Amino acid sequence: ALEVCQKPLETIRHFDLTYVFLLGVEGSGHHALMALLNGVCGSSGDCGSAQYVATPAATNALHGAVHALWENTDAAAVTGLRERVVEELGAVPQRAVVPLPGAGGVEAKSGAAVPHVWVFGPYSQSGEPLSYPFGERRDATSRPELGDLAAACKAAGASLRAVALYRDPIAATFSRVRQMDYMLRGHVLTQARIVADNLREVSRQLVSMDCGAGGTIRYEDFVAAPASFIVGLADLTGLPRSQLDEACGQVRSDAPHDAKASLSDAELHGLRLLFGYTTEGTLGLAEAKAQSWGALLAPALNLRH
């Protein structure tokens, strides 16, 4: 049976840098959350007094190092790639461009010592938001353990915090199919199998982390009431509530698209069987546990308050 640690979240103020890592299958909304947090907190680089979000110039090399680690298929190269991640993590605070209040507005000073810096990811070195895990890569070295990244963060004097987004799997499947219509038209079940596989992987990675280092957001709840996640996100990541309030205030809920209405009866029946929905068409914690992704619906990890 799945067991989720319920130990209270601990402060992370003793670290200079926090890497906020967002997980989610394609179509779960994690890219939007990455852009939202990075856009609001990183627009000026300033996240409050003595608290900063690293600029893209400070983090490009780090994102490239993490990307190289999980794309790697050579087991002999893993150690060297991990060491590169440690080096790049340690270099971020020194590279961060920190805005300082001045007579003429905000002045940038390079190399300033900062008490706390946040980095969001995963992004590619070019700034493109990436997904973790990749759906098409199944060999062992193409999915770095979050525990390895946490160890790299610790070695660099930083901490890793993971936020996993969970969306109704049929809706996530349809979102990806609609986005990649030219490739996935007529292949709904193929994409659904990728979604199911990645849900299991995200859940496994999440529960492998230290207690208090990870949390979950239900996409449907976040869109409906984003403010209800401000306290949980602040407690988990250490980000100032004022910045999270601004970020969540930008969430706009359009009329939801009924994915199920866009699928044929045969497709919908196949998806419900694959994902383990009940005969009534629901999928809750018990069904998620049976499919080995129960952590994503575990109340103890839910960041909603």
N, C-alpha and C positions, 0 to 999 in steps of 0.2 A: 504494500500500500504506500502511496505517496505521502511523505512526511515533509512538511514545510516549517522551517524554523520560525518561531514567533518572538524571538528576542527583540527588545526595543532597538530602534535604529540608533547608532552611535554617531557622535560628532566626527567630522572629518577635518576639522580646522587645523590639525597638526600637519597636514600635507600642504605643499606649496601648489600642487596642480591636481586637478580632478578631471579625469577623462570620462565624459558622459557618453556611453555607448548605447545606441538605439538598435534594438533587434526587431525583426518582424518579417513575416513572409511577404512576398510581393502582393500589393493590393491591400495591405493592412493600415496604411496611412503613416508609417514611420518616417518616410521621406518628408512628408509635409511637416511633421513635428520637428524634424531636424532643421528644416529650413526656417521654421517659425522661431525656434529658440536661437538659432545662430543669427537670424535676421534682427531680432529685437535686442538680444543681449550683446550681439557683436556689431551692431550698426555703428557705434562709436568706439567700441572696445571697452567702454566703461560699464561696469556692473555694480557700481556703488563705491563708497569710500574703501580704498585698499583692496578692492575686489574687481577682477578684470576677466574679460573673455579674450583669449588669444586671437590675434589677427590671422587672416589666411596666410600671410607671408611667414608667420611664425610656426604654422602647423602643416604646411604643404609637405615637407620632408617626412614628418611623422606619419601622415596619412599614406604617403607612398610606401613607407616601411611596413606599415600594417597590411596594406594591400599586397605587397610582395610576399609577406609571410603566409597569407591564406591562399594565394594563388600558387604557391610553391608545391611541386609534386616530387621533390627530391628530399627524402628523409635525411640525407647526409648534410643538407644545407640548412636544416631547421635551426640548429644552434646559432649559427652565424646570423641568420635573419632575426632571431629573437634578440640577440645582442644589439643589432642595429636599432630595433624598436626601443630598447632601453636607452641607447645613446640619444635618439631623437626626442624621447620623452624628457630626458634631462636637459636638453637644449632649449625646449620651448620657453621656459620662463626668461631665459637670457635673450631670446629672440623677440619676445613679446613687445609690441609697440604700445606703450602705456600712455593714455591721455592724461595730462595734468592740467588743472585749472590755471589759467594765466590771465593777465590783464586783457589780452586780445581774444579771449575765448579759450578754446582747448588747444593745448600745445602737445605734440607728440615727442616723447623722449625714448630713444632706443636703449635697451640694456638696463633699464631701471629695475631695482629689486622690487618684487611684488609679493605681498603676503599670500595671495590666493589667485590662481588662474584656472579658468575652465576651458576645456576643449571638447567640442562635440564631434561625433563621428558615428559610423565610418564614412569618410569621404575619400575619393581618389585624390592623387596629387594635383590633378587639374581642377579640383573643386566639385566634381560630380558626386552627388550622394550615392552611396553604395548600399546594397542589401547584405545582411548577414543572417543566416548562411546563404550561399549561392545555391539555387535549386538544381543546377545542372552538374555540379561537381560533387562526386561521392567518394573519391579516394580519401584516405585518412588525413593526409597532410594538407588537403585543400580546405579543411575546416579547423582552424586553430582553436584550441580550447580557450574559453574565456579565462579559465584558471591560469593559463600561460600568460595571457595579457595582464591579468591581475598581478602575477609575480613580476612581470616586467615593470609594471607601474610601481610596485613596492620597491624594486631595486633602484628605481629612478627617484624615489622620494615622492611618489604620486599615488593616487588611488583610482580605482576603476569602479564606476557605478553603471549598472545596466538597467535600461528601461525597455521592457518588451511590450509592444502593442499587439493586441489580439482583436481580431475582427471575425464576425460570423464567417466560417470558412467558405460557405457557398458564395457569400457576397465578395469575399476576397478573391475567390477563383474567378468570378464573373468580372470583377474589376480588371484583373490582369488580362483576361481573354478580350475584353473590350478595348483595352489599351493596345494589345498586340494582335489586333484582329487579322492583320495580313498574314500572321504566322500561326495563330491558334484557332482560327475559325474551323469549326468541326472537330476540335480536339479538346473539348471541355474536360473530359475525364482524364486526359493526359496531364493537363494543368492541375487538376484536382489532386492527382497523386503526388505531384511536386509539392503542393500546398500541405497535404497531410504529412509528407516526409519532413518538411521543414518545420511544421508545428511541433513535431516530436523532437526535432533537434533543438529548436529554441527553448522548449520546456526543459530538456535535459541540460542544456548549457546553463539555464537560469538557476536550477537547483544545485548545480555544481559549485556555485559561487559561495563565498563566505556569507554568513547570515547578516542581513542588513545591507548587502551590497547590490541587491537587485529588487525591482518591483515591476508591476504590470499596469497597463492602462487598457481598458476595454474601449475600443474605437467608438462604438455606438454611444457609450456613456460620455466620452470626452466631447464628442460633437454636440451632444444634447446639453451638457452642463460642464464646460471646460473649467470653470472656476472651482469646481469641487475637487480638482486635482492639484490645486496650487500648494496646499499644505503638504500633501504627500510628496510632491516633486521637490519642494524645498527641503523637507526632512531628509530625503534620500540623497540629493545632489549637493545640498548646501547653497544652491542658487538663491539670491535674495527674493523674497516674496514679491517685492515691488516690480521686479523685472518679469517674474512669472505671471503676475497679474496683467501686465501690459501684453505679454505674449498671448495669454489665454483670451484676452479681450479682443484679439484679432481673429479668433476663430469664428467663421461664418457657416451656419448650417443651412445648406440648400435643401430643397425638397428631396428626400431620399429616393434613390432609384431602386425600384423593386426588381432585384436581380432574378428572383424566382419566377417572376412573370415573363422574363425575357428568355427563359429556358423552355425547351420542349418537355413534355411529360416524361419521356424516356430519360432525358438528361437529368432532370430534377430527381427522379427516382434513383438513378445511378449515383448521384452525388450524395443523397441522403443515406444510402447504404454504405458508401465509402467512408463518410465522415461519422457514421454511427448515430444519426439522429433517431429519436424515438418515433414510434408510429404516428404520434401527434405532431411530428415535425419540429420538435424542440431539441436543443443540445445544451445541456447544462454541465455542472461539475462532474456528476457521476459518469455521464457519457464521455466527457473529455478524459477522465481518468482511464476509462476502458480503452481509449485510443492512444494512451500514453502521452497526453499533453495536458494533464490535469493542473500542473503548476500555473498555467496561463489563466486559469479561472479560480485559483485558490484564494479565498478571502484574505489570508494572512499576507499575501503579496500585492493585493490590490491597493493602488495609491490613491483611491478615491476616499475623501473624508466628508 
